Amino acid sequence: MKKYLYYSLLALAPVLITTNPANATATCSELVTLHCLSCHSETRICQKIDKKRGKRAWKRTIKTMIRHGANIDKSTRNELIECLGKKTDSLPELCGKK
């Protein structure tokens, strides 16, 4: 019985570790999907991303969204600014580019 329990826990360890929110880091697409698509269309977001705006512009935009009621904490805000402010195609899977 102890051996069975031990091997069961050993088998589940990777699942338990990776599903813990504290250990998970979201991709840019996941962050945008979670925090932006609830109010904005995918088309609108992709058009803004295609303009290749810098980090300062995205910081202003996200601050405005927070003033309008977006519930985004400081660390998530910084992650969004980093991934949206990249001068490359940072969200190809969201915007249909590969």
Secondary structure, DSSP 8 states (H G I E B T S, - for coil): -HHHHHHHHHHHHHHHHHT-TTT----HHHHHHHHTTTTS-HHHHHHHHHTT--HHHHHHHHHHHHHTT----HHHHHHHHHHHT-SS-S-TTTTT--
